[in-house]
Amino acid sequence: MKSKRYLIFGSILLTSFAIYISQHQKVPFEHMEVCFTPSQKCTPLIIRNIRKAKNSIYVQAYTWTSKDISQALVEMKKKGVEIKIILDKVNMNKNNVIHFLQQNNINLMIDHVPGIAHNKIIVIDDHTVITGSFNFSKAADTKNVENVVKIQSKEVNQIYMKNWIKRQKFAQDIDNVVVSKNAYKPWKENYKYHYKKHDRYK
């Protein structure tokens, strides 16, 4: 009965995603895989796809505490895969896993936003995207109710990669973050314009 519910929920998720894509931007995808915690373990799905990388892995994350995912990234770094990670500022108070990544020459940056950098995205080579609500942490895999979506599509990959590059322009090296009172000014101006333009936000 439980497995049937998950199958139905998964079908709804896939259908919703397909409808969203068709209405917002027409992009074909070759393959999709979903995972739900806590009934399933999603870290193995993430690691399996990380280990398939040939050239590059670009990440956006809110929190970072997963030793297993970090180890997989370091393994790929040693094989010559380019790895860059954009994190939220909560990670400036470095934990052991962050130190481990730095010790293995993983490029870590802090996204410069007025709120929080809440994305959970892994862009692999030019064909794969992993996203969802899943923070890259042990708690996400063992305690929380989360989802992971793996999308195999060059077109979707390109869209996420463009967004990653956009966020990189606002990011600073984790060891050289400079915060000034004008740091977020462009964002505040954009927000004011957005609120003024759209009455429903007033």
ABEGO torsion letter per residue (X at the ends): XAAAAAAAAAAAAAAAAAAAAAAABBBBBABBBBBBOAABBAAAAAAAAAAABAABBBBBBABBABAAAAAAAAAAAAAGBBBBBBBBAAAABBBAAAAAAAAAGBBBBBBBBABBBABBBBBBEAABBBBEABBBBAAAAAABBBBBBBBBBAAAAAAAAAAAAAAAAABBBAAABBBBAAAAAAAAAAAAAAAAABAAAX
